[in-house]
Amino acid sequence: MLSIHGLEGDGHDHEKHRTPIQALSLLDLEVLEAIADESGIPLPPGALGENLTVEGVGVQLLAAGDRLIIEGGVELQVTRVRPPCYVLDPLSPNFKKTLWNRVGMYASVITPGTLAVGQTITVDRCGTGARPLVRQPKEGCVDGGDFARRILRELPSHPASNGASS
């Protein structure tokens, strides 16, 4: 179940994430798989701390304010770029330096509801901010935005419906 506060039973629920603008973290399956291939580290959905792994959406190409309407009535709004954080350390100490602008986005929950694997996602590109939304990497870190854009370039430019997994 998804509420305005996030996913019920979220294993990554800690003080830093308890805010409605970071209720949910989203990551493209295509980017996750490319990071796994690049790093040689097996990364199943959820491995990078994301709550929702989506396929065919191009989350990393969206702007703040863009909306995801999920089959069944759930609606999300992209709020900000998710920076790499300490949850990645057990996988690779380098991830915090190399995954800037390719580890997904945070979203607020506009309409709560139930999520299920395979639900259709419609993207409403109604945001007015920079597209894609990016975040300035910390000193000594690598901007992975080009990596994500290269991986997602093959997606339809205006996907009408897409698959989701959690």
C-alpha positions in Angstrom: 0.0 0.0 0.0 1.2 3.5 -0.9 0.3 6.5 1.2 1.4 10.1 1.0 4.2 9.1 3.4 5.5 6.3 1.1 5.4 2.5 0.9 4.0 0.6 3.9 6.8 -1.4 5.4 9.5 0.4 3.5 12.9 -1.1 4.5 14.7 2.2 3.8 12.4 4.2 6.1 14.7 6.4 8.1 14.6 10.0 9.3 16.2 11.4 6.1 13.5 10.0 4.0 10.4 10.8 6.1 9.2 13.8 4.1 6.4 13.9 1.6 8.7 15.2 -1.2 10.8 12.1 -0.9 8.0 9.6 -0.2 9.1 7.3 -3.0 12.4 6.7 -4.9 12.1 5.6 -8.5 14.8 4.0 -10.7 14.8 2.9 -14.4 15.4 -0.9 -14.8 17.4 -0.1 -17.9 19.8 2.1 -15.9 20.0 -0.4 -13.0 20.9 -3.2 -15.5 23.5 -1.0 -17.2 25.1 -0.1 -13.8 25.2 -3.9 -13.0 26.9 -4.6 -16.3 29.4 -1.8 -15.9 30.3 -2.6 -12.3 30.1 -6.4 -12.5 27.9 -6.4 -9.4 24.6 -8.2 -9.5 21.9 -5.6 -8.9 18.3 -6.9 -8.7 15.5 -4.4 -8.4 15.7 -2.6 -5.1 19.5 -3.2 -4.7 20.3 0.5 -5.0 17.7 1.4 -2.3 15.0 2.4 -4.7 11.4 1.7 -3.7 10.1 1.3 -7.2 12.0 0.0 -10.2 10.2 0.9 -13.5 10.8 -0.2 -17.1 10.3 1.8 -20.2 9.6 5.1 -18.3 12.8 7.1 -18.5 12.6 8.4 -15.0 16.1 9.8 -15.2 15.0 12.0 -18.2 12.1 13.7 -16.4 11.7 17.1 -14.9 10.5 18.2 -11.5 6.7 18.4 -11.6 6.3 15.6 -14.2 3.7 13.1 -13.2 3.5 9.3 -13.4 -0.1 8.0 -13.5 -0.1 4.3 -12.6 -2.9 1.9 -13.5 -5.3 1.6 -10.7 -5.2 5.3 -9.8 -1.9 6.0 -8.1 -0.4 9.3 -9.1 3.2 10.4 -8.4 5.0 13.7 -9.0 8.8 13.9 -9.6 10.3 16.2 -7.0 14.0 15.9 -7.1 17.1 13.9 -8.1 18.0 11.2 -5.7 21.7 11.5 -4.8 23.7 8.4 -4.0 24.0 7.7 -0.3 25.5 5.4 2.3 23.0 2.6 1.6 25.2 1.9 -1.4 28.4 1.3 0.6 27.9 -2.4 1.2 27.7 -2.9 -2.6 30.6 -0.7 -3.6 32.4 2.2 -1.8 32.8 3.8 -5.3 29.0 4.0 -5.9 28.6 7.2 -3.9 31.1 8.9 -6.2 30.0 7.4 -9.6 26.2 7.2 -9.5 25.4 11.0 -9.4 22.4 11.7 -11.8 21.9 8.0 -12.6 20.4 6.5 -9.4 16.8 7.8 -9.9 14.4 10.4 -8.7 12.3 11.1 -5.7 8.6 11.5 -6.0 5.7 12.7 -3.9 2.5 10.8 -3.8 -0.4 12.8 -5.2 -2.9 10.0 -5.1 -2.3 7.0 -2.8 -3.3 3.4 -3.6 -2.0 -0.1 -4.3 1.0 -0.9 -6.5 1.5 -4.2 -8.3 4.1 -5.6 -10.7 3.1 -5.1 -14.3 0.9 -2.1 -13.9 0.8 0.4 -16.8 2.5 3.8 -16.2 1.6 6.9 -18.1 4.0 9.8 -18.1 2.6 13.3 -18.0 5.4 15.7 -18.9 3.8 18.6 -17.2 6.8 19.8 -15.2 8.2 23.1 -16.1 11.8 22.7 -14.7 15.0 21.7 -16.4 14.7 18.5 -18.5 16.3 16.2 -17.5 16.4 17.3 -13.9 20.0 17.0 -12.6 21.9 17.7 -9.4 25.4 19.1 -9.1 27.7 16.2 -8.0 29.8 16.8 -4.8 33.4 17.6 -5.3 35.4 14.5 -6.4 32.3 12.8 -7.8 31.4 11.9 -11.3 28.3 13.2 -13.1 26.6 10.1 -14.5 23.9 12.0 -16.3 25.3 11.3 -19.8 25.4 7.6 -18.9 21.7 7.5 -18.0 20.7 9.6 -21.1 22.7 7.2 -23.3 21.0 4.2 -21.9 17.5 5.7 -22.0 17.9 7.3 -25.5 16.3 4.3 -27.1 13.0 4.7 -25.2 10.1 6.3 -27.1 10.4 10.1 -26.6 6.9 10.3 -25.2 6.0 6.9 -23.8 2.3 6.4 -23.5 2.4 3.4 -21.2 5.1 1.4 -19.5 5.6 -1.5 -17.3 6.4 -1.3 -13.6 8.0 -3.6 -11.1 8.6 -3.2 -7.4 
